[in-house]
Amino acid sequence: MSLYLSGPISVAGSKDYISIVTSLTARFLYKRFPKSRARYGFANPANLSRYGEDDDNLGHMIRRLDARKGNELILLPYNPKAIKTSIALKEARRVDNNPPWEIVKCFRQQGSTECCVYTMKFMKHFVDHPSQTIRFKMTELKEIETYGDDELNDIRIELMEFLLDYIAHEV
């Protein structure tokens, strides 16, 4: 898995904070759900969202999409207002001879700015229970209007436990 952090962790509200938390979220899901690794891959959204159309970072994303194995699905959370994903998708189509794209939109959070926690809950829905089909999971998601505070608190606790363990053993 090619997730990395560069530089110090910034305080909440900075541009790097969102990328770092989202990258750690992907690392959390990757480590907590080992049975899903053959089915799901993760791409670091910081390579697009922090730099927009920068050629080096766009190239990194294209190589990640091109390196996927078999039926591996790549989970790439991003803010469509912050990046030009159409450029990366167009280039990846050229490289991979029109792979099937399924752009899944996370439903809107209500009144919160903690998009990382919300996105983590949404991505966890996909990697949990790897034997279920994507079509089934999408049907389940259509029945959910929003996540409640209790569900989001559970995710916050899981993420903090993971971060503490990560800091204690890997940093």
NORTA-V607668 format. One record per pair of residues at least 4 apart in sequence whose C-alpha atoms are under 7 Angstrom apart, sorted by the first residue. I is the first residue (numbers start at 1). J is the second residue. Records with the same first field share a line. If there is no record, write none. Layout:
I=J / J
This chain:
3=23 / 44
5=20
9=17
10=14 / 16 / 17
11=17
12=17
13=17
16=20
17=21
18=22 / 116
19=23 / 45 / 46
20=24
21=25 / 116
22=26 / 116
23=27 / 44
24=28
25=29 / 120
26=30 / 42
27=31
28=32 / 162
29=33 / 124
30=34 / 37
33=127 / 128
35=130
36=40 / 127 / 130
37=41
38=72
39=71 / 72 / 73
40=72 / 73 / 74 / 75
41=72 / 73 / 74 / 75
42=74 / 75 / 76
43=64 / 74 / 75 / 76
44=76
45=49 / 76 / 77 / 78
46=50
47=51 / 57 / 58 / 61
48=52 / 57 / 58 / 83
49=78 / 82 / 83
52=83 / 84
53=58 / 84
54=58
55=59
56=60
57=61
58=62 / 88
59=63
60=64
61=65
62=66 / 88 / 92
63=67
64=68
65=92
66=92 / 96
68=72
79=83
85=89
86=90
87=91
88=92
89=93
90=94
91=95
92=96
93=97 / 98 / 99
94=98
106=122
107=145 / 146
109=146
114=118
115=119
116=120
117=121 / 152 / 155 / 156
118=122 / 152
119=123
120=124
121=125 / 155
123=127
124=128
126=137
132=136 / 137
133=137
134=138
135=139
136=140
137=141
138=142
139=143
147=151 / 152
148=152
149=153
150=154
151=155
152=156
153=157
154=158
155=159
156=160
157=161
158=162
159=163
160=164
161=165
162=166
163=167
164=168
165=169
166=170 / 171
167=171
